[in-house]
């Protein structure tokens, strides 16, 4: 197997090896495949699935109406995470686990990539400069931060703010999926390419994903730029506003009156 197509398969093989699983079975096949043989089997047209970098499927979405106390349900997920040591990020200088922030009954949810230095220090997502810009974006939509829910693909800061490795994102995303199920948002906004990749299970350019609706855990999902990118390239703020206007139209929101 060659090229980029091999990378996600190799990441899964490495992940399962770390769990102590070394034999891989071709669906319907009589014999186990191990290591490189599994990669070659996955490369054949009969076994090749669409590129999938999303986490292992979590529990089926639970209707929000069956959640008598969503805040308590979110707390139960946080307690389940505990002082997490499930992936290497636990040993990479993490200070605090950054779980989520906002209304447990939010109609709108924002998902970013991972915590930065400020978030790692405070244990709250999007509180640094990128968070201040996100707050402004939310206010421009006619909402308060407390009315939305905010989380990340990974809940521990990657060293030097690097992109999370597939094993890290796939290990952590199970908790994000549960958060989505509890909150039950109508719309999710994926902030940046990493969030879009793991929420949608496809790796495509941000430009090809923007401007149209996707599906995620029973919600409509829109893709836009990460606030940190907009700080580096303010010229793209107008494009991000187009994405947010699409979301506002879906939710029936209007920007606050000026003056």
N, C-alpha and C positions, 0 to 999 in steps of 0.2 A: 504494500500500500504506500502511495507516495503523496506528497504535497499536504496542503492544508486539511484535506479531508481526513487524514490519519490522526491529526492532533486531538480532536475531541474524543475519538475512540481510544487513543493511547491514554488520555487523561482518565477515562473510565477504567481501563485495565489497571493503571497504577493505583487508582482509588480502591478498587476491589482487592488488589494485592495487599494494600495497607490494612484492609480489614481481615486479611488471612484467607481470602478466596483466590484460588489459583487455577481452578478448572472452569472453563466456559463452554456452554452447550449451544450448538446451533439449533434454532427451533426446528423440531421434527427430526433432528439428526440422531444417530444412534450412539455417537461417541463424543466424549468431552474434547474441547479444544483448549489449549493453554497458550498464554502469552502471545507470541507473534502469530501463531496459527489463528488465534481469535481475530487478530487484526486483519489478516488476509481474508478470513471468512466474511468479515463485515464489509470488505471491499468488493465482493462479488455482487453483480447486479441483483441476484435473487435475495441477498441478505441486506443490501445497502438500504438504509432508511434515510429520510431527509435529515440534513444536518441538524443536530439537536444538542444544544449546549444548556438546555434547561435542567433544573434539578430533578431528581427522582420524583415521580408523581407523589404528591401529598394526599391527605385524605380528601374525599370528595367534598365539594363545597356544601356547607350547611346553611339552609335558608336563615336569613337574619331573624325572621319572625320567631324561630325556635330558640333564640338567645335571650333569656329573660334579663340577663345582666352582662352586657358585653364587656363592661369594664372589668368585671370579675373574671371573665373568660380570657381577656388579654393578660391579666395578672397571672392566671394559671399558666399561660404560655411562657411568661417571663420566669416564673418559678421553675418551669420545666427546663429552661435554658440553664439556670443556675450559674455557677462560676465555670462557664463552659470551657472544656479542653478537647472539643471534638475535632478541631483542625489546627494546623500549625500557627494560625494567627494568635492563638492563646499564648504562645511562647515567643511572640515577636515584639514584645514591649507594650502590650495592651495595658491600659490603665483601667478603663471602665467599659463594660458592655453597653452599647448604645441600642436600646430596644426600639423605641418609637415614641411619637409625641402627637398629641392632638385628641380630637373627639372620637370616641369609640363608635359613634353613630354617624360618622362623616359620610356625606354623599360623594366626596372627592378625596382621593388619596394620591400623594406624591411618593414616588420611590426613586431614590438615588443609588449611588454606587456603594459608598462606604463612608465611615466616619473619618474626619480629619483630626488635626491636633486639638482644636477647640472642642470638638464633639467628644473626643476621647477623654478630655479633662473633665467635662461637665456631665457626660453620660446622656446627652440629649442630641438628636440629629439636627443638622443645619442650624448651628448657632454662630458660626464664624462669618466671614465676609460673604461667602456664597449663601449662607443662611439668611443674612440681611437682605440680599437681593431677592431670594425666594420669598421672604416676607413681603417685599414690595410688589412682587408679581402677584401674590395672593391678594393683597389689598387692591391692586388694580383690577382684579376680577370681581371686586365687590364683596370679598369675604375677609374674615379675620383668621389668623393662623389657628386659633382655638377651634375653628369650625371645620378644619380639614384634618386628615391624618397623614403623618409623615414617617417614613421608614427607609431602610436601605437594604440592598441585596445582602451585604454582610454586616454584622453587628460589632465587629472589632476592627480597629484601624489597621490597614495594611501598612507595612513599613514604608516610610517616605511617600505615603499616599499613592503607592503603585496600584495598578489594576489588580483586583483579586484574581488569584489563580482559580482554574476551574474546580479543583477539588475543594477549595475554600468556599466558593460560591455555592456549589452543589450541596455541600454539607450544611451550610447555614440557611439556604433558601427555604428549607422545609418549614422553618419558623415563620418566615415572611408569608408563605402561603396560608398558614394558619391564621396569621393576623388579618390577611385579606378576607378570609372566610368569616371571621368574627365581625369585622367592621362592616363587610358587605357593601363597599362603595358602588355607586352607579358608574363612576368614571375613575380610572387610574391614569396618572400621567407618569410615564417613564422619563426620568431626567437623565439623558445621555445614552450612549451606545451600550454601556455595560448593563444598565438596568433593562434596556429593551431586549438585549440578547437573552438574558436569563428569564425574563418574564414571558417572552414570546417563543423561546426555544429555537430561534434562528439568528444567524449572524449575517446581517446585511448592513449596508451603509445607512447612516442616520438619514440622509437625504431621501433614500428609497422608502423609509418607514414613516417619515413625517407626512402630514397632510391627509391622512386617511385613518379610519378606525380599524382597530384590531380587537381581538377577544382575549380575555384573561379572567379565569375563575368566575365567570358569570357577569363580569363587568366589561364595559367598553374601555379600550386602552388607546391613548394617544401618546405619541413620542415627540419630545422636543429636546432642546439643548439643555445641558446641565448648567446651572447658574455659574459654576466655576469657569466653564468655557466662556460664558457671556462676559465675565469679568476680564478675561484675556482678550476677547474679541467683541467689544460692544456693538460693532456694526451688525451683528446678528440678532440684536434684541428685537428688531422689527419683525424678523422671521419667527422668533419665539412668541411674540405677541399674536401672530397669526394662528399659531398652534393653540394658544390659550383662548383666543376668540372662538375657535372651533369647539373647545370644551365648554365655554360659557354658553354657546348656542344650545348644546346638548342638555345642559343643566338649567337653562332658562335664566341665566345670570346677566346682570347689566352692570357695567362699571359705575362706580360712585360719581355723583354729579360734582363737577368742579366748582370751587369757590364756596 
